[in-house]
Amino acid sequence: METSPDPSVTPASVTVVVIGYDDAAHVTEAVHSALAQGPAVAEVIAVDDCSTDDSGALLDRLAALEPRLTVVHREVNSGGCGTPRNDGIARAASPYLMFLDSDDVLPPGAVDALLGAALRHDAEVAAGLCVRRELPSGREVPWQPELYAQAAVVPHPARRRHLVRDTLCVNKLYRTDFLRAHDIRFPDGRFVYEDFVFTARVLAAGPRLALVPDPVYIWHVRRSADRLSLSLDRSGIDNWQARIDAHRTAVDILRGAEQKRLVQAARAHFLDHSLRMYARELDRREPEYRAEWWTRTRAYLDTFDTVDFDLAPAPGRVVGRLVQATGAPRDLPRVKELAARPARLLPPYAYAPDGTPAWSADLPQVTLDHLLHRPIRLLPVAVDGELRPSPRGTRLTLRMHELYGRVADAGPRAVDVELVDRQRDVPVQRRTAALTAQPDGQWTATVPLDLSALGRPGTWDIRLRLRFADGTHRDTTAHAVRRPGLLRRVAVPSRRHGVLLAQPYATHSGALALRTAAGPSGVWSVVRRRASRLLH
């Protein structure tokens, strides 16, 4: 953690604005994490958005014991996150401020790291790494880590246009008079993705930014909560429309500030992030949702310029062009696989009349000509995977497809397979097998896996590294083949648990993965998880 000892960091310089609604189970932990940042935090303003549970009373009792805590009780619920944050901006008495949601926490040293960078570099905004922590598993995934790989000073946002990818407001420290001088506020009321608009207003004002590589915010993701957050609840078309509206508003703000490069970067990011994320889920939605999503997406993408598409990574660009070219949803299994991370382009592999690779014979305008020029490590090579757990030994069978001659030109040689503990993101088994050419122009490999050696029940990702004769490689995952009898639970021996229930399954993006449960308690956990998924 990059901290700055006295006198580099001025004591009592920061206001932390904590907002919450009906979150008695978590709000005190959030406030304690802000107070625990030390003397740099002059005050914590907790804005209770007219909660109906014990949140307000808990905060009042805490404020009676902590002089740095002020509680603001809103008399009417705002319906969103913007208005209570605006209340905090209006009341803040410190030179700097930052935001914290009631169900998240600040890690130790976060404020010192951000404040130290802001003071050293005379920056109006300091930003650091946000870590998404999946609960209850505890798995941590960094948010936009490439932006915070190393400390940096950015004189103006236009000098690093990828800053538009980090739309969060909570992993940043702001100079209070900067926000007030430019009248930077959140949208009021029930406005989903209010961060998009606020962040665009900050970037449009052209601040000097200091970036630190330290974790400064822990974003708790509770997908099994009784009430999903506004942004996590993507089941209705209104959520997608809210995302479009927020993005359109952000783009208009940047355009109004004549930040053309940021406008283009924001639209390219929409294709690469938002479009791909929702496209991966389309095949799980009802037909009515799919049709409406396709229509609304097509209308919005028609406002994009050619350069916006050209700047986007290939998978999002192709999905966007497909939506533009058709009036109704189609090819959703292929769309899901291409929108995955890493992308996988499933067959058939078609050509336009002029010989250019295309999405399909009837859509020659959706070209895939980029596949002819990109390095093999970036190509959406498709590998089918079948995992067959058995008491006599578990086998993973892989079949790699040709891709417009690029795979054969690279010369497939071998595949490295990793079985990765998803919770800890740690490989627990590694195997290597030769890739063998088949008469049908594909390549196959069979890899034995030892499930009995798994130390505990859990969820395991299967990651592949395809190796080629020219020394290059492609990191990817396997497409889960769906055939009767393949994706089912099988009891296999376990050295530690006696017996293990092993179930291959397809993730939301279509990748092959594995779930295991051990003994009677494992069976019960399987039943409980299934019930939870049905409820949500």
Legacy VTK file of the C-alpha trace (Angstrom):
# vtk DataFile Version 3.0
C-alpha trace
ASCII
DATASET POLYDATA
POINTS 536 float
0.000 0.000 0.000
1.454 3.338 -1.076
1.090 5.495 2.054
2.652 8.838 2.885
3.780 9.567 6.434
3.422 12.978 8.029
3.856 15.689 7.022
3.177 14.616 3.428
-0.375 13.675 4.360
-2.267 16.468 6.078
-4.302 15.111 9.003
-8.055 15.492 8.957
-8.323 16.216 5.211
-10.998 13.802 3.976
-14.767 13.396 4.256
-16.097 9.909 3.567
-19.731 9.893 2.448
-21.459 6.586 3.266
-24.910 5.990 1.781
-27.383 3.245 2.610
-30.969 2.091 2.512
-32.379 -0.821 4.566
-28.912 -2.267 5.078
-28.697 -2.727 8.837
-26.718 -5.939 8.361
-23.752 -4.165 6.742
-23.825 -0.389 7.240
-21.929 -0.323 10.545
-19.106 -2.395 9.040
-18.830 0.130 6.210
-18.718 3.077 8.628
-16.140 1.361 10.846
-13.922 0.735 7.802
-14.021 4.480 7.042
-13.310 5.556 10.623
-10.469 3.036 10.826
-8.599 4.866 8.035
-7.023 7.034 10.724
-6.496 10.756 11.290
-6.663 11.648 7.594
-10.458 11.146 7.831
-11.870 14.290 9.375
-15.494 13.193 9.190
-17.749 10.429 8.024
-21.174 11.521 6.798
-23.637 8.618 6.788
-26.738 9.402 4.744
-29.631 7.081 5.583
-32.061 7.156 2.668
-35.243 6.847 4.754
-34.620 3.221 5.749
-37.473 1.118 7.094
-35.190 -1.223 9.075
-32.838 -0.478 11.995
-30.176 1.232 9.886
-30.917 4.717 11.176
-30.967 3.686 14.828
-27.705 1.755 14.476
-26.016 4.765 12.939
-27.328 7.097 15.652
-25.966 4.845 18.404
-22.613 4.715 16.662
-22.559 8.508 16.216
-23.136 8.973 19.942
-19.807 7.219 20.536
-17.848 8.583 17.571
-17.498 12.399 17.237
-16.275 12.136 13.632
-19.553 10.528 12.491
-22.521 12.623 11.379
-25.790 10.927 10.440
-28.164 12.487 7.924
-31.700 11.070 7.921
-33.546 11.693 4.680
-37.292 12.103 5.199
-38.202 10.708 1.780
-36.518 7.818 0.030
-34.753 9.040 -3.105
-35.077 5.758 -5.012
-31.423 5.684 -6.034
-27.836 6.333 -4.998
-27.343 9.780 -6.535
-29.397 12.005 -4.236
-27.892 10.789 -0.926
-24.391 11.185 -2.368
-25.306 14.717 -3.417
-26.438 15.358 0.167
-22.976 14.288 1.286
-21.238 16.571 -1.214
-23.299 19.518 0.038
-22.394 18.864 3.700
-18.726 17.912 3.311
-16.405 20.259 5.243
-13.068 18.705 4.257
-10.767 19.602 1.353
-11.218 16.107 -0.130
-14.046 13.585 -0.200
-14.787 10.054 -1.312
-17.814 7.762 -1.422
-18.601 4.426 0.207
-21.696 2.237 -0.191
-23.190 0.680 2.913
-22.504 -2.917 1.831
-18.842 -2.329 0.878
-15.677 -1.478 2.830
-12.481 0.522 2.525
-9.345 -1.605 2.992
-6.742 -0.381 5.515
-4.575 2.426 4.153
-6.904 3.322 1.284
-7.398 6.967 2.249
-3.688 7.550 2.952
-2.739 6.075 -0.426
-5.194 8.260 -2.347
-4.633 11.421 -0.317
-0.860 11.052 -0.456
-0.965 10.776 -4.251
-3.342 13.728 -4.595
-1.147 15.969 -2.443
2.183 14.917 -3.958
0.987 15.512 -7.510
-1.457 18.376 -6.910
-4.233 16.281 -8.460
-7.923 17.112 -8.340
-8.708 13.392 -8.499
-6.802 10.369 -7.189
-7.918 6.870 -8.202
-6.910 3.370 -7.174
-7.743 -0.271 -7.688
-11.215 -1.544 -6.838
-11.511 -5.242 -5.972
-14.789 -7.082 -6.542
-15.237 -9.627 -3.754
-17.793 -12.315 -4.546
-19.673 -13.400 -1.433
-19.950 -15.836 0.204
-17.059 -17.483 -1.699
-14.634 -14.612 -1.058
-13.248 -14.782 -4.594
-11.648 -11.468 -5.531
-11.488 -10.009 -9.034
-9.764 -6.667 -9.721
-11.784 -4.062 -11.590
-10.029 -2.595 -14.656
-6.596 -3.655 -13.332
-4.746 -2.526 -16.455
-5.481 1.109 -15.519
-3.820 0.701 -12.139
-0.885 -1.547 -12.959
1.532 1.176 -11.834
1.498 4.629 -10.314
0.976 7.414 -12.828
0.055 11.060 -13.182
-2.334 12.009 -15.990
-2.342 15.767 -16.743
-5.695 15.528 -18.558
-8.124 12.625 -19.137
-7.745 12.966 -22.912
-4.112 11.863 -22.497
-5.311 8.447 -21.308
-8.663 7.815 -22.929
-8.997 4.336 -21.399
-9.926 6.094 -18.153
-13.508 6.057 -19.447
-13.529 2.296 -18.794
-13.513 2.863 -15.047
-17.021 4.188 -14.514
-16.982 3.714 -10.729
-17.108 6.727 -8.426
-16.157 4.904 -5.225
-12.481 4.065 -5.858
-11.540 7.725 -6.172
-10.731 10.709 -3.993
-11.989 14.106 -5.185
-10.952 17.634 -4.304
-14.132 19.082 -2.848
-13.738 22.566 -4.325
-13.137 20.972 -7.756
-16.539 19.242 -7.619
-18.250 22.417 -6.423
-16.523 24.740 -8.872
-17.691 22.610 -11.812
-21.074 21.817 -10.231
-20.371 18.090 -10.541
-23.219 16.101 -9.036
-24.981 12.775 -9.474
-28.352 12.473 -11.224
-31.091 12.724 -8.608
-33.837 10.190 -7.930
-34.058 6.656 -9.248
-31.326 6.772 -11.854
-29.571 3.433 -12.349
-25.875 3.610 -13.332
-25.571 7.086 -11.904
-21.795 6.505 -11.742
-21.635 6.701 -15.548
-22.942 10.265 -15.535
-20.950 11.466 -12.528
-17.693 10.055 -13.900
-18.330 11.653 -17.305
-18.859 15.020 -15.615
-15.585 14.595 -13.730
-13.634 13.694 -16.876
-15.295 16.457 -18.899
-13.998 19.016 -16.375
-10.446 18.002 -17.304
-8.881 17.225 -13.908
-5.305 16.306 -13.234
-5.382 12.685 -12.025
-3.066 10.619 -9.868
-3.352 6.826 -10.246
-2.144 4.411 -7.568
-1.779 0.625 -7.938
-3.039 -0.096 -4.406
-6.437 -1.630 -3.580
-8.524 1.258 -2.239
-12.051 -0.149 -2.340
-13.655 -3.555 -1.695
-16.844 -3.974 -3.721
-18.953 -6.725 -2.181
-20.984 -8.625 -4.775
-23.847 -10.553 -3.150
-25.632 -12.343 -5.986
-27.650 -14.497 -3.575
-28.987 -11.558 -1.562
-32.733 -11.298 -1.025
-32.672 -7.928 -2.781
-30.157 -7.533 -5.590
-28.540 -4.166 -6.108
-30.010 -1.978 -8.843
-27.081 -2.691 -11.169
-26.928 -6.456 -10.516
-30.619 -7.021 -11.225
-30.388 -7.389 -15.008
-33.420 -9.635 -15.438
-35.707 -6.932 -16.892
-35.396 -4.918 -20.084
-35.649 -1.718 -18.027
-32.173 -2.398 -16.651
-30.687 -2.536 -20.151
-32.546 0.606 -21.151
-31.244 2.347 -18.018
-27.715 1.357 -18.992
-28.205 2.707 -22.515
-29.687 5.958 -21.165
-26.842 6.441 -18.684
-24.214 5.745 -21.341
-25.895 8.069 -23.840
-25.999 10.834 -21.215
-22.319 10.300 -20.393
-21.373 10.465 -24.075
-23.384 13.673 -24.519
-21.535 15.226 -21.561
-18.146 14.350 -23.043
-19.219 15.580 -26.471
-20.410 18.841 -24.950
-16.948 19.295 -23.444
-15.444 18.698 -26.930
-13.652 15.563 -25.742
-13.903 13.653 -29.013
-11.290 11.050 -28.076
-13.127 10.252 -24.853
-16.431 9.968 -26.714
-14.937 7.428 -29.098
-13.309 5.508 -26.251
-16.565 5.442 -24.274
-18.502 4.005 -27.200
-15.813 1.437 -27.939
-15.944 0.391 -24.290
-19.724 0.047 -24.476
-19.277 -2.469 -27.295
-16.546 -4.361 -25.512
-18.047 -4.392 -22.011
-21.771 -3.656 -21.774
-22.819 -5.197 -25.081
-20.797 -8.372 -24.531
-21.994 -8.782 -20.933
-25.684 -8.639 -21.833
-25.247 -10.598 -25.072
-23.813 -13.507 -23.072
-27.104 -13.734 -21.172
-29.517 -13.464 -24.098
-30.082 -17.176 -24.617
-31.314 -17.439 -20.989
-33.962 -14.725 -21.430
-37.562 -14.995 -22.549
-38.311 -14.463 -26.273
-40.079 -11.162 -25.544
-37.017 -9.822 -23.727
-34.681 -10.934 -26.525
-36.738 -9.222 -29.214
-37.009 -5.980 -27.247
-33.321 -6.026 -26.322
-32.347 -6.523 -29.962
-34.565 -3.663 -31.151
-33.372 -1.189 -28.528
-29.733 -2.132 -28.956
-29.924 -1.797 -32.711
-31.445 1.679 -32.395
-28.687 2.822 -30.053
-25.838 1.344 -32.081
-27.117 3.163 -35.144
-25.995 6.388 -33.420
-22.376 5.150 -33.298
-19.745 6.168 -35.842
-17.550 3.803 -37.828
-14.511 4.804 -35.793
-16.302 3.792 -32.586
-16.602 0.256 -33.941
-13.048 0.265 -35.284
-11.647 1.131 -31.844
-13.525 -1.676 -30.095
-11.947 -5.124 -29.663
-13.134 -7.553 -32.317
-15.703 -9.611 -30.343
-17.810 -6.610 -29.316
-17.457 -5.064 -32.757
-18.736 -8.223 -34.486
-21.656 -8.658 -32.082
-22.603 -5.022 -32.615
-22.439 -5.360 -36.409
-24.591 -8.490 -36.238
-27.262 -6.668 -34.240
-27.177 -3.779 -36.709
-27.470 -6.109 -39.705
-30.521 -8.065 -38.526
-33.989 -7.134 -37.382
-34.476 -9.955 -34.879
-32.363 -12.108 -32.553
-30.464 -14.921 -34.238
-27.508 -17.247 -33.690
-27.659 -16.706 -29.918
-25.450 -19.702 -28.995
-22.694 -18.372 -31.267
-23.245 -14.826 -29.970
-22.837 -16.008 -26.386
-19.586 -17.811 -27.143
-18.122 -14.879 -29.088
-19.109 -12.479 -26.289
-17.370 -14.670 -23.696
-13.994 -13.827 -22.166
-11.921 -15.198 -23.788
-13.960 -15.153 -26.991
-14.725 -18.381 -28.857
-16.057 -18.345 -32.428
-18.020 -21.522 -33.044
-18.590 -22.927 -36.545
-19.901 -22.716 -39.204
-17.176 -20.598 -40.795
-18.645 -18.868 -43.825
-17.325 -16.593 -46.579
-18.693 -13.567 -48.395
-18.890 -13.804 -52.215
-15.518 -12.048 -52.516
-13.866 -14.693 -50.309
-13.762 -12.573 -47.146
-14.560 -14.444 -43.904
-18.077 -13.546 -42.787
-20.463 -14.322 -39.941
-22.666 -16.350 -42.274
-23.359 -16.769 -45.976
-26.549 -14.711 -45.728
-24.829 -11.888 -43.793
-21.713 -11.126 -45.866
-21.717 -7.533 -44.546
-20.789 -8.790 -41.053
-17.184 -9.419 -41.983
-14.542 -11.301 -40.030
-11.616 -10.167 -42.131
-9.706 -9.171 -38.989
-9.157 -12.893 -38.400
-6.774 -12.957 -41.340
-4.363 -10.467 -39.782
-4.477 -10.740 -35.987
-1.877 -12.825 -34.123
-2.957 -16.298 -33.086
-2.855 -15.354 -29.391
-5.808 -13.010 -29.982
-7.926 -15.203 -32.243
-11.258 -16.600 -30.950
-10.196 -20.204 -31.506
-13.000 -22.629 -30.581
-12.313 -25.801 -28.639
-15.129 -28.218 -27.770
-14.752 -29.920 -24.410
-16.300 -33.060 -22.937
-15.521 -33.964 -19.332
-16.477 -37.490 -18.310
-16.048 -38.181 -14.589
-15.876 -41.901 -13.848
-14.887 -44.126 -10.927
-12.423 -45.725 -13.330
-10.786 -42.428 -14.236
-11.849 -38.988 -15.477
-11.125 -37.966 -19.054
-11.251 -34.542 -20.673
-11.671 -34.764 -24.452
-10.871 -31.646 -26.493
-11.571 -30.909 -30.153
-10.105 -27.748 -31.698
-11.673 -26.261 -34.840
-9.883 -24.768 -37.805
-10.397 -21.021 -38.247
-10.070 -19.860 -41.858
-6.711 -21.592 -42.214
-5.054 -19.638 -39.391
-4.867 -22.584 -36.992
-3.267 -24.917 -39.534
-0.772 -22.215 -40.514
0.310 -21.865 -36.879
0.790 -25.634 -36.531
-1.012 -26.950 -33.408
1.295 -28.998 -31.195
0.006 -29.366 -27.627
-2.513 -28.138 -25.069
-1.808 -27.322 -21.428
-4.816 -27.906 -19.173
-5.259 -26.303 -15.754
-7.954 -27.198 -13.231
-8.343 -23.937 -11.289
-9.958 -23.407 -7.894
-12.398 -20.610 -8.749
-12.607 -19.245 -5.209
-8.860 -18.832 -4.818
-7.973 -18.501 -8.508
-5.204 -21.066 -7.986
-4.388 -24.000 -10.311
-4.634 -27.328 -8.483
-3.799 -29.643 -11.398
-1.825 -29.212 -14.618
-1.699 -31.599 -17.525
-0.234 -31.434 -21.034
-1.348 -33.470 -24.039
-0.440 -33.549 -27.720
-2.890 -32.147 -30.285
-3.454 -34.695 -33.038
-4.656 -33.717 -36.512
-7.831 -35.428 -37.711
-9.018 -36.141 -41.286
-11.860 -33.623 -40.884
-9.388 -30.747 -40.436
-9.709 -30.550 -36.647
-7.310 -31.434 -33.810
-8.049 -33.541 -30.750
-6.484 -34.314 -27.387
-7.456 -36.544 -24.471
-6.345 -35.451 -21.011
-6.665 -37.576 -17.815
-7.649 -35.665 -14.660
-7.420 -36.919 -11.089
-10.571 -35.710 -9.313
-9.851 -37.908 -6.313
-6.900 -35.660 -5.502
-9.005 -32.510 -5.128
-8.484 -31.307 -1.597
-11.977 -29.986 -1.024
-15.359 -29.646 -2.704
-15.857 -26.528 -4.767
-16.086 -25.040 -8.251
-13.286 -25.547 -10.720
-12.607 -23.705 -13.965
-10.881 -25.474 -16.848
-8.324 -23.268 -18.572
-6.439 -24.112 -21.731
-3.223 -22.932 -23.325
-2.993 -23.980 -26.965
0.618 -24.235 -28.148
1.735 -23.917 -31.780
4.801 -24.829 -33.774
5.890 -21.225 -34.264
6.219 -20.765 -30.499
3.008 -18.789 -30.048
0.084 -19.748 -27.844
-3.575 -18.937 -27.229
-5.093 -18.911 -23.734
-8.760 -19.886 -23.805
-11.477 -22.090 -22.330
-13.415 -25.008 -23.765
-16.940 -24.765 -25.117
-19.096 -27.152 -23.082
-20.599 -29.710 -25.438
-24.232 -30.371 -24.544
-25.319 -33.915 -25.257
-27.546 -36.270 -23.267
-25.620 -37.842 -20.407
-22.618 -35.498 -20.557
-23.464 -32.777 -18.019
-24.613 -34.960 -15.135
-23.429 -35.753 -11.611
-21.234 -38.808 -11.139
-19.937 -40.274 -7.883
-16.161 -40.767 -7.961
-13.742 -41.943 -5.251
-12.037 -39.304 -3.109
-8.886 -39.832 -1.067
-10.040 -37.377 1.584
-13.851 -37.614 1.531
-14.409 -41.191 0.462
-16.800 -40.149 -2.290
-17.118 -37.021 -4.395
-20.092 -35.868 -6.470
-18.649 -34.427 -9.694
-20.757 -32.500 -12.203
-19.436 -30.945 -15.405
-21.511 -27.923 -16.391
-21.653 -24.983 -18.772
-21.074 -21.534 -17.292
-23.249 -18.575 -18.293
-20.792 -17.883 -21.113
-20.847 -21.509 -22.301
-17.446 -22.542 -20.941
-16.882 -26.017 -19.518
-16.422 -26.070 -15.733
-16.770 -28.522 -12.854
-18.666 -28.551 -9.560
-17.867 -31.023 -6.788
-19.575 -31.886 -3.504
-18.471 -34.365 -0.843
-20.512 -36.689 1.375
-24.003 -36.009 2.823
-23.201 -32.392 3.619
-22.104 -31.907 0.025
-25.370 -33.304 -1.261
-27.255 -30.859 0.953
-25.172 -27.932 -0.309
-25.999 -28.915 -3.900
-29.723 -28.899 -3.067
-29.400 -25.538 -1.316
-27.561 -23.907 -4.220
-30.104 -25.190 -6.705
-32.962 -23.801 -4.587
-31.185 -20.449 -4.371
-30.745 -20.289 -8.156
-34.432 -21.055 -8.672
-35.432 -18.303 -6.248
-33.260 -15.735 -8.021
LINES 1 537
536 0 1 2 3 4 5 6 7 8 9 10 11 12 13 14 15 16 17 18 19 20 21 22 23 24 25 26 27 28 29 30 31 32 33 34 35 36 37 38 39 40 41 42 43 44 45 46 47 48 49 50 51 52 53 54 55 56 57 58 59 60 61 62 63 64 65 66 67 68 69 70 71 72 73 74 75 76 77 78 79 80 81 82 83 84 85 86 87 88 89 90 91 92 93 94 95 96 97 98 99 100 101 102 103 104 105 106 107 108 109 110 111 112 113 114 115 116 117 118 119 120 121 122 123 124 125 126 127 128 129 130 131 132 133 134 135 136 137 138 139 140 141 142 143 144 145 146 147 148 149 150 151 152 153 154 155 156 157 158 159 160 161 162 163 164 165 166 167 168 169 170 171 172 173 174 175 176 177 178 179 180 181 182 183 184 185 186 187 188 189 190 191 192 193 194 195 196 197 198 199 200 201 202 203 204 205 206 207 208 209 210 211 212 213 214 215 216 217 218 219 220 221 222 223 224 225 226 227 228 229 230 231 232 233 234 235 236 237 238 239 240 241 242 243 244 245 246 247 248 249 250 251 252 253 254 255 256 257 258 259 260 261 262 263 264 265 266 267 268 269 270 271 272 273 274 275 276 277 278 279 280 281 282 283 284 285 286 287 288 289 290 291 292 293 294 295 296 297 298 299 300 301 302 303 304 305 306 307 308 309 310 311 312 313 314 315 316 317 318 319 320 321 322 323 324 325 326 327 328 329 330 331 332 333 334 335 336 337 338 339 340 341 342 343 344 345 346 347 348 349 350 351 352 353 354 355 356 357 358 359 360 361 362 363 364 365 366 367 368 369 370 371 372 373 374 375 376 377 378 379 380 381 382 383 384 385 386 387 388 389 390 391 392 393 394 395 396 397 398 399 400 401 402 403 404 405 406 407 408 409 410 411 412 413 414 415 416 417 418 419 420 421 422 423 424 425 426 427 428 429 430 431 432 433 434 435 436 437 438 439 440 441 442 443 444 445 446 447 448 449 450 451 452 453 454 455 456 457 458 459 460 461 462 463 464 465 466 467 468 469 470 471 472 473 474 475 476 477 478 479 480 481 482 483 484 485 486 487 488 489 490 491 492 493 494 495 496 497 498 499 500 501 502 503 504 505 506 507 508 509 510 511 512 513 514 515 516 517 518 519 520 521 522 523 524 525 526 527 528 529 530 531 532 533 534 535
